[in-house]
Amino acid sequence: MTAAEFVPDSRSLATLREAAQSCRGCSLYQRATQTVFGAGTKKAKLILLGEQPGDQEDLEGEPFVGPAGRLLDDVLGLAEIDRKLVYVTNAVKHFKWEPRGKRRLHSKPNAKEIAACRPWFEAELAAIEPKVVVCMGATAAQSVLGRDFRLTKHRGELLPDERGFQVVATYHPSAILRAPDHDARQEMREWMVADLKVAAAAAEV
């Protein structure tokens, strides 16, 4: 089972977002607060794709509004990219988590869950027709470029996609937040800024 049967034949982001709230394409909806659909302008030349919503995103219903979102805003600013001109979404639209005391900790979606949710991202691509997709993190990159893609080998490269756009893979902001020390975080931030500049130049934003 996938989300395909829940995706309407529409290129309206508002219609897609409303329909996504009723998606039962995989079991993740059962424990999530709500579907967290993408956000941003239909005119975006640049799509930023993450893995899945986090705890705060699940509660608020918007992508990248938690700590990772604040870091994303910072690196977008350093790359001179206006967030209002991009579209931000996730490969998986429901928060997958496991309890740890009173906290809900992120749990990585598996290949089946990623594949089940792919029709929603395909619909977002069709609605927006971006020039460039930035895949933030290995899960997002593999969902677009295939399971053999390695972020460590191809981060920052501009790669063609047969669907007519280009792809740049970079770090997920959460990975930067989890880095072991200040120097590692700073280095990853600088690399992410450089990768975003590559994407922005290709997208002409």
C-alpha positions, 0 to 999 in steps of 0.5 A, spaced: 500 500 500 502 507 498 499 514 498 498 513 491 490 512 492 490 518 496 493 523 492 488 527 487 489 529 480 491 536 481 497 541 481 494 545 486 498 545 492 492 547 497 488 541 494 494 536 495 495 539 502 488 538 504 488 531 501 494 529 505 491 530 511 487 524 510 492 519 507 493 512 510 498 510 505 502 507 511 502 506 518 505 512 520 499 516 520 496 512 526 501 515 531 503 522 528 499 528 530 497 530 523 500 530 516 506 535 515 505 537 508 510 542 504 510 549 505 512 555 500 510 558 494 508 554 487 513 559 483 519 556 487 525 554 483 528 551 488 525 545 493 528 543 499 527 536 501 528 533 508 527 526 511 521 527 515 517 532 520 520 532 527 516 533 534 515 540 533 513 540 526 508 534 528 505 538 533 505 545 529 503 542 522 509 545 518 515 543 516 522 545 519 519 550 524 523 546 530 531 547 532 533 544 525 528 549 522 532 555 525 538 552 523 536 552 516 534 559 516 541 561 518 544 557 513 539 560 507 541 567 510 548 565 509 547 563 502 543 569 501 537 565 499 530 568 501 526 562 504 520 565 502 522 564 495 523 556 496 519 550 497 520 546 503 518 539 504 520 532 507 520 525 503 515 522 509 510 526 511 508 523 518 513 523 524 515 517 526 518 516 533 519 512 539 518 513 546 523 515 551 520 517 558 516 523 556 520 525 550 518 522 543 525 521 539 525 521 532 526 514 529 528 513 521 523 511 516 524 505 513 525 504 505 517 501 505 515 507 508 519 512 504 516 509 498 509 509 500 510 516 501 513 518 494 507 519 491 506 526 495 513 528 493 511 526 486 505 531 486 509 536 489 514 536 483 509 536 478 505 542 481 512 546 482 516 544 476 522 546 480 529 547 477 533 544 483 531 540 488 536 540 494 536 533 498 538 534 505 541 528 508 542 521 506 534 519 506 532 525 502 537 524 497 536 516 497 529 517 496 530 521 489 537 519 487 536 511 489 538 507 495 545 506 492 547 514 493 552 516 498 552 523 501 559 522 503 561 521 496 557 526 492 555 532 497 555 538 493 555 536 486 550 538 481 546 532 478 541 531 473 535 528 474 531 525 468 525 528 470 528 535 468 530 538 474 537 538 477 539 535 484 544 537 490 545 533 496 547 536 502 547 535 510 540 535 514 540 541 519 539 536 524 545 532 523 549 539 524 546 539 530 548 532 532 555 533 531 560 532 536 563 539 537 563 546 535 568 545 530 565 540 527 558 543 527 561 550 524 565 546 518 558 542 516 555 549 516 560 552 512 559 546 507 552 546 507 552 554 505 557 552 500 552 546 497 546 551 497 550 556 493 551 551 488 543 550 488 541 557 488 546 558 482 543 553 478 536 555 480 537 562 479 534 564 485 
